[in-house]
């Protein structure tokens, strides 16, 4: 296994070096100018700032103003969270209906599903997750009625959700809020990672093993697989366009175009700050410093095992450098250092709060009908969609222990986009900063937490609180 991976690292040393070479400041500027224009936000990314890239305001913002909504480049819902939340696999907003969300959750908990079976699907039985002593089970036929549109709860129409659109490849794992999201996911990632009959994977068995391995070890591997799939599919599209263009004039010599096309396909991923995962992952609290070398070797071996399974599933010869351990390690390291928690609030919580706030003349009857469902759900009646995602613009925002902005979901933010809101007035030209950690802890603890990100904070607060030597 290791030999197969190391062969790619050896045979494509030059190509790997080209892919991992930091883009020029000019290319970085052009890329992020285009992103800012596409997002229609009033910001400027500067690639040559004091701390690498930085994000600066082009206008003044007041406290509470929305600064940025950033669409993810790559993201995934935690596998165990799929039991509790049915969301669009591309934009991560809740889908179906209030009844379907409640019924589906009760169904999986009723049959004792704890996570995922070996192919990543919610069909296996095990120990129920998040059990509550307060839960009062409902008859199976009632649960089935919820899931099959045979039962409508009072006032649920006040919380309409997009209809469920199936995966284009026919798998039972990915669902969407619209045909456009289904197509966008298919053409960006999912056509290579689908386990349905329409999948374009070369080895379905290996893909199932890869998914099982990721679910059992670290679902950051799913994000890495998406990043590689993204680059492969972009490469195919660029190659097809080149062939079409060249055929109008002369037969193309594709061999000389492979690396330039791959570099262009890789471009969005190349813009993120990267280090090898086993070098930058924080040492767990239960691992002694004297065992650090062994721990990092184990992490590297885990990545190698994951990569081999992914290579067997979706390998493409012309994109071979993407399957090097060096590239894979840097992709995962980029996620380790830059990813933001993906959280989307559940509409089920809003629904039950709505029932609770009804006038007494309506509330009594509504509660009579809905209370059995709330009792069956228990304390964890409305779990948010949870996952992890890489956001290209948000990842450029630097840290400060006295930040002027924060990642914050407002009531209207019901999808997986990163939302950055001003904490205080921000002047035109001022750098936008957020805190990567809990900034309310003392200097020493902040310093230790930030060490995991590979830098020492020099914000005004840290400079003031930094212990003086001598």
PLY file of the C-alpha trace (Angstrom):
ply
format ascii 1.0
element vertex 470
property float x
property float y
property float z
element edge 469
property int vertex1
property int vertex2
end_header
0.00 0.00 0.00
2.66 2.50 1.09
4.86 1.54 -1.84
2.14 2.41 -4.36
1.69 5.86 -2.85
5.41 6.58 -2.49
5.91 5.65 -6.17
3.63 8.52 -7.19
5.49 10.90 -4.87
8.78 9.82 -6.47
7.69 9.71 -10.11
5.90 13.07 -10.09
8.24 15.06 -7.87
8.44 18.02 -10.26
4.67 18.16 -10.86
3.96 17.97 -7.12
6.40 20.81 -6.51
4.63 22.95 -9.13
1.21 22.25 -7.61
2.38 23.09 -4.08
4.29 26.23 -5.07
2.47 29.26 -3.60
0.72 31.29 -6.32
2.24 34.65 -7.19
0.78 37.73 -5.47
-0.64 38.82 -8.83
-2.49 35.53 -9.36
-3.74 35.60 -5.76
-5.00 39.15 -6.21
-6.79 38.32 -9.47
-8.41 35.23 -8.01
-9.74 36.93 -4.90
-10.84 40.05 -6.80
-13.00 37.76 -8.92
-14.37 36.02 -5.80
-15.17 39.32 -4.09
-16.98 40.49 -7.23
-18.90 37.21 -7.43
-19.89 37.43 -3.74
-20.82 41.11 -4.18
-19.16 42.03 -0.90
-17.44 45.31 -0.10
-14.04 43.90 0.80
-10.51 43.71 -0.56
-8.17 40.76 -0.11
-4.53 41.84 0.02
-2.05 39.01 -0.55
1.06 40.85 0.63
-0.05 41.85 4.12
1.97 41.54 7.32
0.46 38.14 8.10
0.15 36.76 4.56
-3.30 37.40 3.10
-5.61 39.83 4.85
-9.15 41.12 4.32
-9.82 44.86 4.39
-13.04 46.85 4.33
-13.82 48.93 1.27
-16.58 50.82 3.12
-17.55 51.62 6.68
-19.53 49.01 8.63
-21.66 49.54 11.73
-21.99 47.10 14.61
-24.18 44.18 13.55
-23.74 44.78 9.82
-23.28 41.79 7.54
-19.72 41.92 6.20
-19.58 38.72 4.19
-21.54 35.65 3.16
-19.03 33.19 1.76
-19.94 30.04 -0.12
-17.81 27.03 0.76
-15.32 25.53 -1.65
-15.55 22.13 0.05
-17.68 20.96 2.97
-19.26 17.88 4.48
-21.87 17.03 7.08
-20.62 14.86 9.94
-21.67 11.27 9.27
-23.35 10.80 12.68
-25.28 14.05 12.21
-27.07 12.62 9.17
-29.31 10.64 11.52
-30.75 13.81 13.01
-30.82 16.16 10.02
-31.83 15.77 6.38
-30.16 18.61 4.51
-29.15 19.52 0.97
-25.79 17.87 0.26
-24.60 20.98 -1.58
-25.90 24.06 0.27
-26.81 22.27 3.55
-30.20 23.86 4.13
-32.89 21.64 5.68
-35.19 19.98 3.15
-38.47 18.07 3.00
-40.90 19.19 5.68
-41.18 19.55 9.43
-43.02 16.21 9.46
-40.28 14.46 7.48
-37.52 15.88 9.70
-39.30 14.67 12.86
-40.43 11.34 11.42
-37.06 10.47 9.93
-35.25 11.20 13.17
-37.73 9.15 15.21
-37.48 6.30 12.70
-33.69 6.03 12.87
-33.64 6.30 16.63
-36.48 3.79 16.91
-34.57 1.14 14.93
-31.39 1.92 16.86
-29.20 3.52 14.22
-26.11 5.02 15.85
-24.05 6.18 12.90
-23.51 4.68 9.46
-23.04 1.22 8.12
-20.02 0.19 6.12
-21.12 1.89 2.91
-21.88 5.13 4.69
-25.65 4.71 4.53
-28.15 5.07 7.30
-29.34 1.50 7.19
-27.33 -0.25 9.90
-28.55 -1.03 13.38
-26.64 -0.36 16.55
-26.92 1.58 19.78
-29.12 4.63 19.60
-27.31 7.96 19.81
-28.31 10.83 22.10
-30.86 8.78 24.01
-32.87 10.67 26.61
-34.65 9.18 29.60
-37.57 11.49 28.86
-38.36 9.97 25.46
-41.78 8.33 25.08
-41.89 6.13 21.94
-44.57 6.56 19.28
-46.23 3.74 17.31
-44.37 2.86 14.11
-47.40 3.58 11.92
-47.50 7.16 13.23
-43.81 7.61 12.41
-44.39 6.16 8.95
-47.25 8.61 8.39
-44.96 11.52 9.24
-42.35 10.37 6.76
-44.81 9.53 3.98
-46.87 12.75 4.05
-49.80 10.92 5.60
-49.89 13.16 8.65
-49.71 16.94 8.83
-48.87 18.68 12.08
-50.67 21.91 13.01
-49.05 25.09 11.70
-46.22 23.20 9.99
-47.05 25.08 6.79
-45.67 28.18 8.53
-42.24 26.54 8.11
-42.07 25.46 4.46
-38.93 23.61 3.37
-37.67 22.89 -0.16
-38.77 19.57 -1.65
-36.33 16.65 -1.58
-34.50 16.17 -4.89
-32.66 12.83 -5.31
-29.05 12.34 -6.37
-28.47 12.26 -10.14
-26.55 9.01 -9.75
-29.29 7.28 -7.82
-27.50 6.84 -4.50
-29.50 7.02 -1.29
-26.93 9.16 0.51
-27.11 12.58 -1.16
-30.30 14.63 -1.40
-30.81 18.20 -2.50
-33.06 21.23 -2.19
-33.24 21.83 -5.94
-32.22 20.46 -9.30
-29.59 23.22 -9.56
-27.91 22.13 -6.31
-28.04 18.47 -7.43
-26.38 19.35 -10.72
-23.80 21.66 -9.12
-22.75 18.96 -6.63
-22.67 16.30 -9.34
-20.42 18.33 -11.64
-18.23 19.65 -8.81
-17.66 16.54 -6.66
-20.33 13.91 -6.38
-20.14 12.17 -9.77
-16.82 10.64 -8.66
-17.90 9.94 -5.06
-21.45 8.67 -5.66
-22.20 5.08 -4.66
-25.28 4.83 -6.87
-25.66 3.05 -10.20
-24.85 6.24 -12.08
-21.50 6.80 -10.35
-18.42 7.29 -12.51
-16.10 5.77 -9.91
-13.81 3.10 -11.30
-14.04 0.90 -8.20
-17.23 1.08 -6.16
-16.00 -1.45 -3.59
-12.91 0.65 -2.86
-15.06 3.79 -2.60
-17.30 2.08 -0.04
-14.22 1.08 1.94
-12.87 4.65 1.74
-16.14 6.10 3.07
-16.28 3.51 5.85
-12.67 4.27 6.81
-13.35 8.03 6.87
-16.49 7.60 8.98
-14.63 5.41 11.47
-11.49 7.55 11.71
-11.79 11.19 10.61
-14.34 12.67 8.22
-11.80 15.30 7.19
-10.86 12.63 4.62
-14.26 13.17 2.97
-13.37 16.84 2.47
-9.99 15.83 1.03
-11.68 13.42 -1.39
-14.00 16.21 -2.47
-11.06 18.53 -3.10
-9.34 15.94 -5.32
-12.59 15.12 -7.13
-13.14 18.85 -7.65
-9.72 19.20 -9.30
-10.18 16.09 -11.48
-13.58 17.20 -12.74
-12.29 20.71 -13.46
-9.35 19.16 -15.32
-11.71 17.09 -17.48
-13.75 20.16 -18.34
-10.67 22.24 -19.21
-9.25 19.41 -21.30
-12.52 18.99 -23.23
-12.61 22.72 -23.96
-9.00 22.64 -25.18
-9.63 19.67 -27.45
-12.68 21.37 -28.94
-10.74 24.57 -29.54
-7.69 22.85 -31.05
-9.70 20.58 -33.35
-10.94 23.68 -35.14
-7.36 24.50 -36.13
-4.97 21.56 -35.73
-4.79 18.27 -33.79
-3.83 19.05 -30.18
-0.65 17.72 -28.58
-2.35 16.96 -25.27
0.72 15.65 -23.50
2.33 19.07 -23.21
-0.91 20.56 -21.87
-1.50 18.07 -19.04
0.42 19.92 -16.31
-0.78 23.44 -17.23
-4.38 22.17 -17.28
-3.89 20.41 -13.95
-2.41 23.56 -12.40
-5.40 25.57 -13.60
-7.84 22.93 -12.32
-6.07 22.94 -8.95
-6.06 26.75 -8.74
-8.94 27.26 -6.24
-7.37 24.73 -3.85
-3.90 26.22 -4.34
-5.06 29.53 -2.84
-5.50 28.13 0.68
-2.65 28.21 3.19
-1.25 24.69 3.58
1.03 22.57 5.70
1.25 18.81 5.88
-1.42 17.44 8.20
0.90 15.32 10.31
3.13 18.36 10.85
0.43 20.87 11.80
-2.18 18.83 13.68
-2.28 19.81 17.35
-0.86 17.30 19.80
-3.80 15.83 21.77
-3.88 16.52 25.49
-3.55 12.82 26.28
-0.35 12.41 24.20
2.87 13.14 26.06
5.39 15.38 24.30
7.96 12.56 24.37
5.56 10.52 22.21
4.99 13.29 19.67
7.14 11.74 16.91
5.27 8.44 17.17
1.91 10.25 17.15
2.77 12.19 13.99
3.97 9.01 12.28
0.64 7.35 13.14
-1.25 10.31 11.67
0.80 10.09 8.48
0.13 6.34 8.23
-3.61 6.99 8.70
-3.56 9.50 5.84
-1.65 7.03 3.66
-4.22 4.30 4.34
-7.06 6.66 3.44
-5.32 7.85 0.27
-4.71 4.32 -0.96
-8.42 3.52 -0.70
-9.32 6.75 -2.49
-6.72 6.07 -5.21
-8.21 2.62 -5.85
-11.64 4.21 -6.17
-11.19 7.29 -8.38
-7.61 7.28 -9.73
-7.11 9.07 -13.03
-3.74 8.66 -14.75
-3.44 12.20 -16.09
-4.18 13.54 -12.59
-1.74 11.17 -10.86
0.12 13.89 -8.87
-3.11 14.61 -6.97
-2.84 11.12 -5.48
0.58 11.70 -3.95
0.81 11.55 -0.16
2.50 14.97 -0.21
-0.50 16.56 -1.95
-3.01 14.66 0.19
-1.23 15.71 3.38
-1.24 19.35 2.34
-4.93 19.28 1.41
-5.89 17.86 4.81
-3.50 20.30 6.51
-5.27 23.17 4.73
-8.56 21.98 6.20
-7.01 21.45 9.64
-5.74 25.04 9.73
-8.57 26.87 7.95
-11.84 24.97 8.24
-14.82 26.53 9.94
-17.53 24.61 11.75
-20.53 24.12 9.50
-23.70 24.76 11.52
-27.25 25.29 10.25
-30.05 25.71 12.79
-32.90 23.22 12.69
-36.36 24.52 11.68
-37.85 21.92 14.05
-36.76 24.07 16.99
-38.45 27.11 15.46
-41.58 25.04 14.91
-41.97 23.95 18.53
-41.13 27.45 19.78
-43.86 28.76 17.47
-46.36 26.33 19.01
-45.28 27.41 22.49
-45.85 31.09 21.62
-49.33 30.65 20.17
-52.26 32.48 21.81
-53.87 30.28 24.45
-56.99 29.82 22.32
-54.89 28.05 19.65
-52.08 26.67 21.78
-54.13 24.14 23.78
-55.25 22.16 20.75
-51.90 22.47 18.96
-50.00 21.22 22.01
-52.43 18.34 22.44
-51.41 17.11 18.99
-47.70 17.98 19.04
-46.75 17.06 22.62
-46.48 13.31 21.93
-43.97 14.06 19.16
-41.97 16.39 21.37
-41.97 13.76 24.14
-40.81 11.12 21.67
-37.95 13.33 20.48
-36.79 14.13 24.01
-34.29 16.79 24.98
-32.44 16.60 21.66
-35.55 17.45 19.65
-33.86 19.96 17.35
-30.22 19.22 16.61
-28.52 21.56 14.14
-26.87 20.35 10.95
-23.19 20.06 11.84
-20.12 19.54 9.72
-16.94 21.19 8.56
-16.14 23.36 5.54
-13.45 25.42 3.87
-14.50 28.93 2.87
-12.03 30.69 0.52
-12.67 34.31 1.54
-13.28 33.62 5.23
-9.98 31.69 5.38
-8.14 34.91 4.43
-9.42 36.78 7.50
-6.66 37.09 10.10
-6.92 36.49 13.82
-7.00 39.08 16.57
-7.64 38.69 20.29
-9.63 41.93 20.02
-11.53 41.13 16.79
-13.85 43.57 15.06
-15.96 40.79 13.47
-17.18 37.26 14.14
-18.62 34.26 12.36
-22.26 34.44 13.38
-25.46 32.95 11.97
-28.43 35.31 11.95
-32.04 34.10 12.01
-32.27 34.41 8.24
-29.07 32.44 7.54
-30.45 28.99 6.84
-27.76 27.41 4.67
-24.12 26.41 4.99
-22.54 29.70 3.93
-20.09 31.39 6.29
-21.59 34.58 7.70
-19.27 37.28 9.06
-20.86 40.10 11.09
-19.29 43.29 12.49
-18.79 43.34 16.29
-18.19 47.09 16.31
-17.92 49.94 13.78
-15.26 49.23 11.15
-13.72 52.10 9.19
-13.08 52.06 5.45
-9.62 50.57 4.83
-9.50 48.84 8.23
-8.53 45.17 8.35
-11.36 42.80 9.22
-10.33 40.34 11.96
-11.97 37.46 13.78
-10.83 35.34 16.71
-9.77 31.76 15.96
-10.07 30.88 19.66
-11.91 31.92 22.82
-10.40 35.38 23.21
-11.73 35.79 26.75
-9.13 33.45 28.28
-5.83 34.75 29.76
-2.79 35.53 27.62
-0.90 32.30 28.38
-3.86 30.12 27.40
-4.49 32.14 24.23
-0.84 31.79 23.31
-1.00 28.01 23.76
-4.21 27.68 21.73
-2.84 29.77 18.87
0.35 27.73 18.73
-1.75 25.07 16.98
-2.18 27.54 14.10
1.56 28.05 13.77
1.84 31.74 14.68
2.31 34.06 17.64
-0.35 36.72 17.94
0.94 40.31 17.89
-2.38 42.13 18.22
-2.36 45.23 20.50
-3.90 43.26 23.37
-1.25 40.53 23.22
1.57 43.06 22.97
0.21 44.80 26.05
-0.29 41.58 28.04
2.89 39.81 26.91
5.12 39.08 29.92
8.24 41.16 30.00
11.56 39.31 30.10
14.15 40.48 32.65
0 1
1 2
2 3
3 4
4 5
5 6
6 7
7 8
8 9
9 10
10 11
11 12
12 13
13 14
14 15
15 16
16 17
17 18
18 19
19 20
20 21
21 22
22 23
23 24
24 25
25 26
26 27
27 28
28 29
29 30
30 31
31 32
32 33
33 34
34 35
35 36
36 37
37 38
38 39
39 40
40 41
41 42
42 43
43 44
44 45
45 46
46 47
47 48
48 49
49 50
50 51
51 52
52 53
53 54
54 55
55 56
56 57
57 58
58 59
59 60
60 61
61 62
62 63
63 64
64 65
65 66
66 67
67 68
68 69
69 70
70 71
71 72
72 73
73 74
74 75
75 76
76 77
77 78
78 79
79 80
80 81
81 82
82 83
83 84
84 85
85 86
86 87
87 88
88 89
89 90
90 91
91 92
92 93
93 94
94 95
95 96
96 97
97 98
98 99
99 100
100 101
101 102
102 103
103 104
104 105
105 106
106 107
107 108
108 109
109 110
110 111
111 112
112 113
113 114
114 115
115 116
116 117
117 118
118 119
119 120
120 121
121 122
122 123
123 124
124 125
125 126
126 127
127 128
128 129
129 130
130 131
131 132
132 133
133 134
134 135
135 136
136 137
137 138
138 139
139 140
140 141
141 142
142 143
143 144
144 145
145 146
146 147
147 148
148 149
149 150
150 151
151 152
152 153
153 154
154 155
155 156
156 157
157 158
158 159
159 160
160 161
161 162
162 163
163 164
164 165
165 166
166 167
167 168
168 169
169 170
170 171
171 172
172 173
173 174
174 175
175 176
176 177
177 178
178 179
179 180
180 181
181 182
182 183
183 184
184 185
185 186
186 187
187 188
188 189
189 190
190 191
191 192
192 193
193 194
194 195
195 196
196 197
197 198
198 199
199 200
200 201
201 202
202 203
203 204
204 205
205 206
206 207
207 208
208 209
209 210
210 211
211 212
212 213
213 214
214 215
215 216
216 217
217 218
218 219
219 220
220 221
221 222
222 223
223 224
224 225
225 226
226 227
227 228
228 229
229 230
230 231
231 232
232 233
233 234
234 235
235 236
236 237
237 238
238 239
239 240
240 241
241 242
242 243
243 244
244 245
245 246
246 247
247 248
248 249
249 250
250 251
251 252
252 253
253 254
254 255
255 256
256 257
257 258
258 259
259 260
260 261
261 262
262 263
263 264
264 265
265 266
266 267
267 268
268 269
269 270
270 271
271 272
272 273
273 274
274 275
275 276
276 277
277 278
278 279
279 280
280 281
281 282
282 283
283 284
284 285
285 286
286 287
287 288
288 289
289 290
290 291
291 292
292 293
293 294
294 295
295 296
296 297
297 298
298 299
299 300
300 301
301 302
302 303
303 304
304 305
305 306
306 307
307 308
308 309
309 310
310 311
311 312
312 313
313 314
314 315
315 316
316 317
317 318
318 319
319 320
320 321
321 322
322 323
323 324
324 325
325 326
326 327
327 328
328 329
329 330
330 331
331 332
332 333
333 334
334 335
335 336
336 337
337 338
338 339
339 340
340 341
341 342
342 343
343 344
344 345
345 346
346 347
347 348
348 349
349 350
350 351
351 352
352 353
353 354
354 355
355 356
356 357
357 358
358 359
359 360
360 361
361 362
362 363
363 364
364 365
365 366
366 367
367 368
368 369
369 370
370 371
371 372
372 373
373 374
374 375
375 376
376 377
377 378
378 379
379 380
380 381
381 382
382 383
383 384
384 385
385 386
386 387
387 388
388 389
389 390
390 391
391 392
392 393
393 394
394 395
395 396
396 397
397 398
398 399
399 400
400 401
401 402
402 403
403 404
404 405
405 406
406 407
407 408
408 409
409 410
410 411
411 412
412 413
413 414
414 415
415 416
416 417
417 418
418 419
419 420
420 421
421 422
422 423
423 424
424 425
425 426
426 427
427 428
428 429
429 430
430 431
431 432
432 433
433 434
434 435
435 436
436 437
437 438
438 439
439 440
440 441
441 442
442 443
443 444
444 445
445 446
446 447
447 448
448 449
449 450
450 451
451 452
452 453
453 454
454 455
455 456
456 457
457 458
458 459
459 460
460 461
461 462
462 463
463 464
464 465
465 466
466 467
467 468
468 469
